[in-house]
Amino acid sequence: RSSDLSSDGTIYSGCNVENACYTLGICAERTAIQKAISDGSRSFRAIAIASDLKTEFIAPCGACRQVMIEFGADWEVYLTKPNGTYIVRTIRELLPLFFGPENLQ
């Protein structure tokens, strides 16, 4: 599961959408972001990512990191464990040397 916190304080939640053809599935992070975008939100303060991994913090995949960077490099990513512990990183920390919208100008 994933939840985005938009700049206006609205929370958008997402979940993994599995598919027998793995490449057609979508991660919770992208689901939450796309839900927010479809509702008109384009600015984010944070995203929290949760799973049932017990021994390590869950982190977004490369595709999700690239989608996140489209909306800024400095919003917070909460990487969590089921026991309630978490660490916080920025998108920039998770995707150094990124290619983003400013590279297209």
Phi and psi restraints in degrees (range 20) as a CNS / XPLOR table:
assign (resid 1 and name C) (resid 2 and name N)
       (resid 2 and name CA) (resid 2 and name C) 1.0 -147.5 20.0 2
assign (resid 2 and name N) (resid 2 and name CA)
       (resid 2 and name C) (resid 3 and name N) 1.0 146.4 20.0 2
assign (resid 2 and name C) (resid 3 and name N)
       (resid 3 and name CA) (resid 3 and name C) 1.0 -137.2 20.0 2
assign (resid 3 and name N) (resid 3 and name CA)
       (resid 3 and name C) (resid 4 and name N) 1.0 132.2 20.0 2
assign (resid 3 and name C) (resid 4 and name N)
       (resid 4 and name CA) (resid 4 and name C) 1.0 -98.5 20.0 2
assign (resid 4 and name N) (resid 4 and name CA)
       (resid 4 and name C) (resid 5 and name N) 1.0 143.6 20.0 2
assign (resid 4 and name C) (resid 5 and name N)
       (resid 5 and name CA) (resid 5 and name C) 1.0 -110.2 20.0 2
assign (resid 5 and name N) (resid 5 and name CA)
       (resid 5 and name C) (resid 6 and name N) 1.0 110.5 20.0 2
assign (resid 5 and name C) (resid 6 and name N)
       (resid 6 and name CA) (resid 6 and name C) 1.0 -76.2 20.0 2
assign (resid 6 and name N) (resid 6 and name CA)
       (resid 6 and name C) (resid 7 and name N) 1.0 165.4 20.0 2
assign (resid 6 and name C) (resid 7 and name N)
       (resid 7 and name CA) (resid 7 and name C) 1.0 -61.2 20.0 2
assign (resid 7 and name N) (resid 7 and name CA)
       (resid 7 and name C) (resid 8 and name N) 1.0 -25.7 20.0 2
assign (resid 7 and name C) (resid 8 and name N)
       (resid 8 and name CA) (resid 8 and name C) 1.0 -88.8 20.0 2
assign (resid 8 and name N) (resid 8 and name CA)
       (resid 8 and name C) (resid 9 and name N) 1.0 4.5 20.0 2
assign (resid 8 and name C) (resid 9 and name N)
       (resid 9 and name CA) (resid 9 and name C) 1.0 93.6 20.0 2
assign (resid 9 and name N) (resid 9 and name CA)
       (resid 9 and name C) (resid 10 and name N) 1.0 -1.9 20.0 2
assign (resid 9 and name C) (resid 10 and name N)
       (resid 10 and name CA) (resid 10 and name C) 1.0 -76.0 20.0 2
assign (resid 10 and name N) (resid 10 and name CA)
       (resid 10 and name C) (resid 11 and name N) 1.0 139.3 20.0 2
assign (resid 10 and name C) (resid 11 and name N)
       (resid 11 and name CA) (resid 11 and name C) 1.0 -106.0 20.0 2
assign (resid 11 and name N) (resid 11 and name CA)
       (resid 11 and name C) (resid 12 and name N) 1.0 129.1 20.0 2
assign (resid 11 and name C) (resid 12 and name N)
       (resid 12 and name CA) (resid 12 and name C) 1.0 -117.1 20.0 2
assign (resid 12 and name N) (resid 12 and name CA)
       (resid 12 and name C) (resid 13 and name N) 1.0 125.2 20.0 2
assign (resid 12 and name C) (resid 13 and name N)
       (resid 13 and name CA) (resid 13 and name C) 1.0 -104.0 20.0 2
assign (resid 13 and name N) (resid 13 and name CA)
       (resid 13 and name C) (resid 14 and name N) 1.0 152.6 20.0 2
assign (resid 13 and name C) (resid 14 and name N)
       (resid 14 and name CA) (resid 14 and name C) 1.0 -143.3 20.0 2
assign (resid 14 and name N) (resid 14 and name CA)
       (resid 14 and name C) (resid 15 and name N) 1.0 166.6 20.0 2
assign (resid 14 and name C) (resid 15 and name N)
       (resid 15 and name CA) (resid 15 and name C) 1.0 -141.6 20.0 2
assign (resid 15 and name N) (resid 15 and name CA)
       (resid 15 and name C) (resid 16 and name N) 1.0 163.7 20.0 2
assign (resid 15 and name C) (resid 16 and name N)
       (resid 16 and name CA) (resid 16 and name C) 1.0 -66.9 20.0 2
assign (resid 16 and name N) (resid 16 and name CA)
       (resid 16 and name C) (resid 17 and name N) 1.0 141.2 20.0 2
assign (resid 16 and name C) (resid 17 and name N)
       (resid 17 and name CA) (resid 17 and name C) 1.0 -117.9 20.0 2
assign (resid 17 and name N) (resid 17 and name CA)
       (resid 17 and name C) (resid 18 and name N) 1.0 101.5 20.0 2
assign (resid 17 and name C) (resid 18 and name N)
       (resid 18 and name CA) (resid 18 and name C) 1.0 -78.7 20.0 2
assign (resid 18 and name N) (resid 18 and name CA)
       (resid 18 and name C) (resid 19 and name N) 1.0 155.1 20.0 2
assign (resid 18 and name C) (resid 19 and name N)
       (resid 19 and name CA) (resid 19 and name C) 1.0 -146.9 20.0 2
assign (resid 19 and name N) (resid 19 and name CA)
       (resid 19 and name C) (resid 20 and name N) 1.0 143.5 20.0 2
assign (resid 19 and name C) (resid 20 and name N)
       (resid 20 and name CA) (resid 20 and name C) 1.0 -57.7 20.0 2
assign (resid 20 and name N) (resid 20 and name CA)
       (resid 20 and name C) (resid 21 and name N) 1.0 -32.5 20.0 2
assign (resid 20 and name C) (resid 21 and name N)
       (resid 21 and name CA) (resid 21 and name C) 1.0 -91.6 20.0 2
assign (resid 21 and name N) (resid 21 and name CA)
       (resid 21 and name C) (resid 22 and name N) 1.0 97.9 20.0 2
assign (resid 21 and name C) (resid 22 and name N)
       (resid 22 and name CA) (resid 22 and name C) 1.0 -47.8 20.0 2
assign (resid 22 and name N) (resid 22 and name CA)
       (resid 22 and name C) (resid 23 and name N) 1.0 -38.7 20.0 2
assign (resid 22 and name C) (resid 23 and name N)
       (resid 23 and name CA) (resid 23 and name C) 1.0 -68.6 20.0 2
assign (resid 23 and name N) (resid 23 and name CA)
       (resid 23 and name C) (resid 24 and name N) 1.0 -13.3 20.0 2
assign (resid 23 and name C) (resid 24 and name N)
       (resid 24 and name CA) (resid 24 and name C) 1.0 -91.4 20.0 2
assign (resid 24 and name N) (resid 24 and name CA)
       (resid 24 and name C) (resid 25 and name N) 1.0 -6.2 20.0 2
assign (resid 24 and name C) (resid 25 and name N)
       (resid 25 and name CA) (resid 25 and name C) 1.0 -73.9 20.0 2
assign (resid 25 and name N) (resid 25 and name CA)
       (resid 25 and name C) (resid 26 and name N) 1.0 169.6 20.0 2
assign (resid 25 and name C) (resid 26 and name N)
       (resid 26 and name CA) (resid 26 and name C) 1.0 -142.3 20.0 2
assign (resid 26 and name N) (resid 26 and name CA)
       (resid 26 and name C) (resid 27 and name N) 1.0 140.0 20.0 2
assign (resid 26 and name C) (resid 27 and name N)
       (resid 27 and name CA) (resid 27 and name C) 1.0 -75.6 20.0 2
assign (resid 27 and name N) (resid 27 and name CA)
       (resid 27 and name C) (resid 28 and name N) 1.0 158.8 20.0 2
assign (resid 27 and name C) (resid 28 and name N)
       (resid 28 and name CA) (resid 28 and name C) 1.0 -60.7 20.0 2
assign (resid 28 and name N) (resid 28 and name CA)
       (resid 28 and name C) (resid 29 and name N) 1.0 -38.3 20.0 2
assign (resid 28 and name C) (resid 29 and name N)
       (resid 29 and name CA) (resid 29 and name C) 1.0 -60.4 20.0 2
assign (resid 29 and name N) (resid 29 and name CA)
       (resid 29 and name C) (resid 30 and name N) 1.0 -47.4 20.0 2
assign (resid 29 and name C) (resid 30 and name N)
       (resid 30 and name CA) (resid 30 and name C) 1.0 -69.4 20.0 2
assign (resid 30 and name N) (resid 30 and name CA)
       (resid 30 and name C) (resid 31 and name N) 1.0 -34.9 20.0 2
assign (resid 30 and name C) (resid 31 and name N)
       (resid 31 and name CA) (resid 31 and name C) 1.0 -60.1 20.0 2
assign (resid 31 and name N) (resid 31 and name CA)
       (resid 31 and name C) (resid 32 and name N) 1.0 -47.4 20.0 2
assign (resid 31 and name C) (resid 32 and name N)
       (resid 32 and name CA) (resid 32 and name C) 1.0 -64.0 20.0 2
assign (resid 32 and name N) (resid 32 and name CA)
       (resid 32 and name C) (resid 33 and name N) 1.0 -43.3 20.0 2
assign (resid 32 and name C) (resid 33 and name N)
       (resid 33 and name CA) (resid 33 and name C) 1.0 -64.5 20.0 2
assign (resid 33 and name N) (resid 33 and name CA)
       (resid 33 and name C) (resid 34 and name N) 1.0 -45.4 20.0 2
assign (resid 33 and name C) (resid 34 and name N)
       (resid 34 and name CA) (resid 34 and name C) 1.0 -66.7 20.0 2
assign (resid 34 and name N) (resid 34 and name CA)
       (resid 34 and name C) (resid 35 and name N) 1.0 -33.9 20.0 2
assign (resid 34 and name C) (resid 35 and name N)
       (resid 35 and name CA) (resid 35 and name C) 1.0 -62.7 20.0 2
assign (resid 35 and name N) (resid 35 and name CA)
       (resid 35 and name C) (resid 36 and name N) 1.0 -44.8 20.0 2
assign (resid 35 and name C) (resid 36 and name N)
       (resid 36 and name CA) (resid 36 and name C) 1.0 -62.6 20.0 2
assign (resid 36 and name N) (resid 36 and name CA)
       (resid 36 and name C) (resid 37 and name N) 1.0 -44.0 20.0 2
assign (resid 36 and name C) (resid 37 and name N)
       (resid 37 and name CA) (resid 37 and name C) 1.0 -61.5 20.0 2
assign (resid 37 and name N) (resid 37 and name CA)
       (resid 37 and name C) (resid 38 and name N) 1.0 -43.8 20.0 2
assign (resid 37 and name C) (resid 38 and name N)
       (resid 38 and name CA) (resid 38 and name C) 1.0 -66.1 20.0 2
assign (resid 38 and name N) (resid 38 and name CA)
       (resid 38 and name C) (resid 39 and name N) 1.0 -22.2 20.0 2
assign (resid 38 and name C) (resid 39 and name N)
       (resid 39 and name CA) (resid 39 and name C) 1.0 -92.3 20.0 2
assign (resid 39 and name N) (resid 39 and name CA)
       (resid 39 and name C) (resid 40 and name N) 1.0 3.0 20.0 2
assign (resid 39 and name C) (resid 40 and name N)
       (resid 40 and name CA) (resid 40 and name C) 1.0 98.6 20.0 2
assign (resid 40 and name N) (resid 40 and name CA)
       (resid 40 and name C) (resid 41 and name N) 1.0 1.6 20.0 2
assign (resid 40 and name C) (resid 41 and name N)
       (resid 41 and name CA) (resid 41 and name C) 1.0 -89.8 20.0 2
assign (resid 41 and name N) (resid 41 and name CA)
       (resid 41 and name C) (resid 42 and name N) 1.0 131.9 20.0 2
assign (resid 41 and name C) (resid 42 and name N)
       (resid 42 and name CA) (resid 42 and name C) 1.0 -130.7 20.0 2
assign (resid 42 and name N) (resid 42 and name CA)
       (resid 42 and name C) (resid 43 and name N) 1.0 8.3 20.0 2
assign (resid 42 and name C) (resid 43 and name N)
       (resid 43 and name CA) (resid 43 and name C) 1.0 -133.8 20.0 2
assign (resid 43 and name N) (resid 43 and name CA)
       (resid 43 and name C) (resid 44 and name N) 1.0 131.9 20.0 2
assign (resid 43 and name C) (resid 44 and name N)
       (resid 44 and name CA) (resid 44 and name C) 1.0 -127.0 20.0 2
assign (resid 44 and name N) (resid 44 and name CA)
       (resid 44 and name C) (resid 45 and name N) 1.0 148.3 20.0 2
assign (resid 44 and name C) (resid 45 and name N)
       (resid 45 and name CA) (resid 45 and name C) 1.0 -101.2 20.0 2
assign (resid 45 and name N) (resid 45 and name CA)
       (resid 45 and name C) (resid 46 and name N) 1.0 -34.7 20.0 2
assign (resid 45 and name C) (resid 46 and name N)
       (resid 46 and name CA) (resid 46 and name C) 1.0 -161.7 20.0 2
assign (resid 46 and name N) (resid 46 and name CA)
       (resid 46 and name C) (resid 47 and name N) 1.0 162.6 20.0 2
assign (resid 46 and name C) (resid 47 and name N)
       (resid 47 and name CA) (resid 47 and name C) 1.0 -140.8 20.0 2
assign (resid 47 and name N) (resid 47 and name CA)
       (resid 47 and name C) (resid 48 and name N) 1.0 138.5 20.0 2
assign (resid 47 and name C) (resid 48 and name N)
       (resid 48 and name CA) (resid 48 and name C) 1.0 -114.3 20.0 2
assign (resid 48 and name N) (resid 48 and name CA)
       (resid 48 and name C) (resid 49 and name N) 1.0 135.4 20.0 2
assign (resid 48 and name C) (resid 49 and name N)
       (resid 49 and name CA) (resid 49 and name C) 1.0 -121.1 20.0 2
assign (resid 49 and name N) (resid 49 and name CA)
       (resid 49 and name C) (resid 50 and name N) 1.0 128.7 20.0 2
assign (resid 49 and name C) (resid 50 and name N)
       (resid 50 and name CA) (resid 50 and name C) 1.0 -127.8 20.0 2
assign (resid 50 and name N) (resid 50 and name CA)
       (resid 50 and name C) (resid 51 and name N) 1.0 149.6 20.0 2
assign (resid 50 and name C) (resid 51 and name N)
       (resid 51 and name CA) (resid 51 and name C) 1.0 -155.3 20.0 2
assign (resid 51 and name N) (resid 51 and name CA)
       (resid 51 and name C) (resid 52 and name N) 1.0 -175.0 20.0 2
assign (resid 51 and name C) (resid 52 and name N)
       (resid 52 and name CA) (resid 52 and name C) 1.0 -99.8 20.0 2
assign (resid 52 and name N) (resid 52 and name CA)
       (resid 52 and name C) (resid 53 and name N) 1.0 13.0 20.0 2
assign (resid 52 and name C) (resid 53 and name N)
       (resid 53 and name CA) (resid 53 and name C) 1.0 -63.8 20.0 2
assign (resid 53 and name N) (resid 53 and name CA)
       (resid 53 and name C) (resid 54 and name N) 1.0 126.9 20.0 2
assign (resid 53 and name C) (resid 54 and name N)
       (resid 54 and name CA) (resid 54 and name C) 1.0 -98.5 20.0 2
assign (resid 54 and name N) (resid 54 and name CA)
       (resid 54 and name C) (resid 55 and name N) 1.0 -27.7 20.0 2
assign (resid 54 and name C) (resid 55 and name N)
       (resid 55 and name CA) (resid 55 and name C) 1.0 -97.8 20.0 2
assign (resid 55 and name N) (resid 55 and name CA)
       (resid 55 and name C) (resid 56 and name N) 1.0 -14.4 20.0 2
assign (resid 55 and name C) (resid 56 and name N)
       (resid 56 and name CA) (resid 56 and name C) 1.0 -144.6 20.0 2
assign (resid 56 and name N) (resid 56 and name CA)
       (resid 56 and name C) (resid 57 and name N) 1.0 160.8 20.0 2
assign (resid 56 and name C) (resid 57 and name N)
       (resid 57 and name CA) (resid 57 and name C) 1.0 -76.8 20.0 2
assign (resid 57 and name N) (resid 57 and name CA)
       (resid 57 and name C) (resid 58 and name N) 1.0 139.1 20.0 2
assign (resid 57 and name C) (resid 58 and name N)
       (resid 58 and name CA) (resid 58 and name C) 1.0 -74.0 20.0 2
assign (resid 58 and name N) (resid 58 and name CA)
       (resid 58 and name C) (resid 59 and name N) 1.0 139.8 20.0 2
assign (resid 58 and name C) (resid 59 and name N)
       (resid 59 and name CA) (resid 59 and name C) 1.0 -131.7 20.0 2
assign (resid 59 and name N) (resid 59 and name CA)
       (resid 59 and name C) (resid 60 and name N) 1.0 151.9 20.0 2
assign (resid 59 and name C) (resid 60 and name N)
       (resid 60 and name CA) (resid 60 and name C) 1.0 -71.6 20.0 2
assign (resid 60 and name N) (resid 60 and name CA)
       (resid 60 and name C) (resid 61 and name N) 1.0 149.6 20.0 2
assign (resid 60 and name C) (resid 61 and name N)
       (resid 61 and name CA) (resid 61 and name C) 1.0 -72.3 20.0 2
assign (resid 61 and name N) (resid 61 and name CA)
       (resid 61 and name C) (resid 62 and name N) 1.0 171.8 20.0 2
assign (resid 61 and name C) (resid 62 and name N)
       (resid 62 and name CA) (resid 62 and name C) 1.0 -61.2 20.0 2
assign (resid 62 and name N) (resid 62 and name CA)
       (resid 62 and name C) (resid 63 and name N) 1.0 -39.8 20.0 2
assign (resid 62 and name C) (resid 63 and name N)
       (resid 63 and name CA) (resid 63 and name C) 1.0 -63.4 20.0 2
assign (resid 63 and name N) (resid 63 and name CA)
       (resid 63 and name C) (resid 64 and name N) 1.0 -42.2 20.0 2
assign (resid 63 and name C) (resid 64 and name N)
       (resid 64 and name CA) (resid 64 and name C) 1.0 -65.5 20.0 2
assign (resid 64 and name N) (resid 64 and name CA)
       (resid 64 and name C) (resid 65 and name N) 1.0 -39.6 20.0 2
assign (resid 64 and name C) (resid 65 and name N)
       (resid 65 and name CA) (resid 65 and name C) 1.0 -60.9 20.0 2
assign (resid 65 and name N) (resid 65 and name CA)
       (resid 65 and name C) (resid 66 and name N) 1.0 -41.4 20.0 2
assign (resid 65 and name C) (resid 66 and name N)
       (resid 66 and name CA) (resid 66 and name C) 1.0 -65.9 20.0 2
assign (resid 66 and name N) (resid 66 and name CA)
       (resid 66 and name C) (resid 67 and name N) 1.0 -40.9 20.0 2
assign (resid 66 and name C) (resid 67 and name N)
       (resid 67 and name CA) (resid 67 and name C) 1.0 -63.6 20.0 2
assign (resid 67 and name N) (resid 67 and name CA)
       (resid 67 and name C) (resid 68 and name N) 1.0 -43.1 20.0 2
assign (resid 67 and name C) (resid 68 and name N)
       (resid 68 and name CA) (resid 68 and name C) 1.0 -60.2 20.0 2
assign (resid 68 and name N) (resid 68 and name CA)
       (resid 68 and name C) (resid 69 and name N) 1.0 -41.4 20.0 2
assign (resid 68 and name C) (resid 69 and name N)
       (resid 69 and name CA) (resid 69 and name C) 1.0 -64.8 20.0 2
assign (resid 69 and name N) (resid 69 and name CA)
       (resid 69 and name C) (resid 70 and name N) 1.0 -21.9 20.0 2
assign (resid 69 and name C) (resid 70 and name N)
       (resid 70 and name CA) (resid 70 and name C) 1.0 -62.8 20.0 2
assign (resid 70 and name N) (resid 70 and name CA)
       (resid 70 and name C) (resid 71 and name N) 1.0 -20.1 20.0 2
assign (resid 70 and name C) (resid 71 and name N)
       (resid 71 and name CA) (resid 71 and name C) 1.0 -114.1 20.0 2
assign (resid 71 and name N) (resid 71 and name CA)
       (resid 71 and name C) (resid 72 and name N) 1.0 19.4 20.0 2
assign (resid 71 and name C) (resid 72 and name N)
       (resid 72 and name CA) (resid 72 and name C) 1.0 120.5 20.0 2
assign (resid 72 and name N) (resid 72 and name CA)
       (resid 72 and name C) (resid 73 and name N) 1.0 150.7 20.0 2
assign (resid 72 and name C) (resid 73 and name N)
       (resid 73 and name CA) (resid 73 and name C) 1.0 -96.9 20.0 2
assign (resid 73 and name N) (resid 73 and name CA)
       (resid 73 and name C) (resid 74 and name N) 1.0 -12.1 20.0 2
assign (resid 73 and name C) (resid 74 and name N)
       (resid 74 and name CA) (resid 74 and name C) 1.0 -113.1 20.0 2
assign (resid 74 and name N) (resid 74 and name CA)
       (resid 74 and name C) (resid 75 and name N) 1.0 11.8 20.0 2
assign (resid 74 and name C) (resid 75 and name N)
       (resid 75 and name CA) (resid 75 and name C) 1.0 -81.0 20.0 2
assign (resid 75 and name N) (resid 75 and name CA)
       (resid 75 and name C) (resid 76 and name N) 1.0 157.1 20.0 2
assign (resid 75 and name C) (resid 76 and name N)
       (resid 76 and name CA) (resid 76 and name C) 1.0 -86.1 20.0 2
assign (resid 76 and name N) (resid 76 and name CA)
       (resid 76 and name C) (resid 77 and name N) 1.0 142.2 20.0 2
assign (resid 76 and name C) (resid 77 and name N)
       (resid 77 and name CA) (resid 77 and name C) 1.0 -118.6 20.0 2
assign (resid 77 and name N) (resid 77 and name CA)
       (resid 77 and name C) (resid 78 and name N) 1.0 116.8 20.0 2
assign (resid 77 and name C) (resid 78 and name N)
       (resid 78 and name CA) (resid 78 and name C) 1.0 -92.4 20.0 2
assign (resid 78 and name N) (resid 78 and name CA)
       (resid 78 and name C) (resid 79 and name N) 1.0 114.4 20.0 2
assign (resid 78 and name C) (resid 79 and name N)
       (resid 79 and name CA) (resid 79 and name C) 1.0 -99.7 20.0 2
assign (resid 79 and name N) (resid 79 and name CA)
       (resid 79 and name C) (resid 80 and name N) 1.0 121.5 20.0 2
assign (resid 79 and name C) (resid 80 and name N)
       (resid 80 and name CA) (resid 80 and name C) 1.0 -118.8 20.0 2
assign (resid 80 and name N) (resid 80 and name CA)
       (resid 80 and name C) (resid 81 and name N) 1.0 166.4 20.0 2
assign (resid 80 and name C) (resid 81 and name N)
       (resid 81 and name CA) (resid 81 and name C) 1.0 -124.9 20.0 2
assign (resid 81 and name N) (resid 81 and name CA)
       (resid 81 and name C) (resid 82 and name N) 1.0 158.5 20.0 2
assign (resid 81 and name C) (resid 82 and name N)
       (resid 82 and name CA) (resid 82 and name C) 1.0 -60.0 20.0 2
assign (resid 82 and name N) (resid 82 and name CA)
       (resid 82 and name C) (resid 83 and name N) 1.0 -22.9 20.0 2
assign (resid 82 and name C) (resid 83 and name N)
       (resid 83 and name CA) (resid 83 and name C) 1.0 -80.3 20.0 2
assign (resid 83 and name N) (resid 83 and name CA)
       (resid 83 and name C) (resid 84 and name N) 1.0 2.8 20.0 2
assign (resid 83 and name C) (resid 84 and name N)
       (resid 84 and name CA) (resid 84 and name C) 1.0 95.6 20.0 2
assign (resid 84 and name N) (resid 84 and name CA)
       (resid 84 and name C) (resid 85 and name N) 1.0 -8.3 20.0 2
assign (resid 84 and name C) (resid 85 and name N)
       (resid 85 and name CA) (resid 85 and name C) 1.0 -75.8 20.0 2
assign (resid 85 and name N) (resid 85 and name CA)
       (resid 85 and name C) (resid 86 and name N) 1.0 154.7 20.0 2
assign (resid 85 and name C) (resid 86 and name N)
       (resid 86 and name CA) (resid 86 and name C) 1.0 -157.0 20.0 2
assign (resid 86 and name N) (resid 86 and name CA)
       (resid 86 and name C) (resid 87 and name N) 1.0 161.4 20.0 2
assign (resid 86 and name C) (resid 87 and name N)
       (resid 87 and name CA) (resid 87 and name C) 1.0 -127.1 20.0 2
assign (resid 87 and name N) (resid 87 and name CA)
       (resid 87 and name C) (resid 88 and name N) 1.0 155.8 20.0 2
assign (resid 87 and name C) (resid 88 and name N)
       (resid 88 and name CA) (resid 88 and name C) 1.0 -120.4 20.0 2
assign (resid 88 and name N) (resid 88 and name CA)
       (resid 88 and name C) (resid 89 and name N) 1.0 131.3 20.0 2
assign (resid 88 and name C) (resid 89 and name N)
       (resid 89 and name CA) (resid 89 and name C) 1.0 -132.7 20.0 2
assign (resid 89 and name N) (resid 89 and name CA)
       (resid 89 and name C) (resid 90 and name N) 1.0 160.2 20.0 2
assign (resid 89 and name C) (resid 90 and name N)
       (resid 90 and name CA) (resid 90 and name C) 1.0 -92.4 20.0 2
assign (resid 90 and name N) (resid 90 and name CA)
       (resid 90 and name C) (resid 91 and name N) 1.0 163.8 20.0 2
assign (resid 90 and name C) (resid 91 and name N)
       (resid 91 and name CA) (resid 91 and name C) 1.0 -58.9 20.0 2
assign (resid 91 and name N) (resid 91 and name CA)
       (resid 91 and name C) (resid 92 and name N) 1.0 -41.3 20.0 2
assign (resid 91 and name C) (resid 92 and name N)
       (resid 92 and name CA) (resid 92 and name C) 1.0 -56.5 20.0 2
assign (resid 92 and name N) (resid 92 and name CA)
       (resid 92 and name C) (resid 93 and name N) 1.0 -40.0 20.0 2
assign (resid 92 and name C) (resid 93 and name N)
       (resid 93 and name CA) (resid 93 and name C) 1.0 -68.6 20.0 2
assign (resid 93 and name N) (resid 93 and name CA)
       (resid 93 and name C) (resid 94 and name N) 1.0 -33.7 20.0 2
assign (resid 93 and name C) (resid 94 and name N)
       (resid 94 and name CA) (resid 94 and name C) 1.0 -82.1 20.0 2
assign (resid 94 and name N) (resid 94 and name CA)
       (resid 94 and name C) (resid 95 and name N) 1.0 -19.6 20.0 2
assign (resid 94 and name C) (resid 95 and name N)
       (resid 95 and name CA) (resid 95 and name C) 1.0 -138.5 20.0 2
assign (resid 95 and name N) (resid 95 and name CA)
       (resid 95 and name C) (resid 96 and name N) 1.0 69.9 20.0 2
assign (resid 95 and name C) (resid 96 and name N)
       (resid 96 and name CA) (resid 96 and name C) 1.0 -67.6 20.0 2
assign (resid 96 and name N) (resid 96 and name CA)
       (resid 96 and name C) (resid 97 and name N) 1.0 155.2 20.0 2
assign (resid 96 and name C) (resid 97 and name N)
       (resid 97 and name CA) (resid 97 and name C) 1.0 55.9 20.0 2
assign (resid 97 and name N) (resid 97 and name CA)
       (resid 97 and name C) (resid 98 and name N) 1.0 39.5 20.0 2
assign (resid 97 and name C) (resid 98 and name N)
       (resid 98 and name CA) (resid 98 and name C) 1.0 -71.5 20.0 2
assign (resid 98 and name N) (resid 98 and name CA)
       (resid 98 and name C) (resid 99 and name N) 1.0 160.8 20.0 2
assign (resid 98 and name C) (resid 99 and name N)
       (resid 99 and name CA) (resid 99 and name C) 1.0 -109.2 20.0 2
assign (resid 99 and name N) (resid 99 and name CA)
       (resid 99 and name C) (resid 100 and name N) 1.0 114.8 20.0 2
assign (resid 99 and name C) (resid 100 and name N)
       (resid 100 and name CA) (resid 100 and name C) 1.0 -129.1 20.0 2
assign (resid 100 and name N) (resid 100 and name CA)
       (resid 100 and name C) (resid 101 and name N) 1.0 -174.0 20.0 2
assign (resid 100 and name C) (resid 101 and name N)
       (resid 101 and name CA) (resid 101 and name C) 1.0 -55.9 20.0 2
assign (resid 101 and name N) (resid 101 and name CA)
       (resid 101 and name C) (resid 102 and name N) 1.0 -35.1 20.0 2
assign (resid 101 and name C) (resid 102 and name N)
       (resid 102 and name CA) (resid 102 and name C) 1.0 -65.3 20.0 2
assign (resid 102 and name N) (resid 102 and name CA)
       (resid 102 and name C) (resid 103 and name N) 1.0 -20.7 20.0 2
assign (resid 102 and name C) (resid 103 and name N)
       (resid 103 and name CA) (resid 103 and name C) 1.0 -74.9 20.0 2
assign (resid 103 and name N) (resid 103 and name CA)
       (resid 103 and name C) (resid 104 and name N) 1.0 -11.4 20.0 2
assign (resid 103 and name C) (resid 104 and name N)
       (resid 104 and name CA) (resid 104 and name C) 1.0 -93.2 20.0 2
assign (resid 104 and name N) (resid 104 and name CA)
       (resid 104 and name C) (resid 105 and name N) 1.0 -2.2 20.0 2
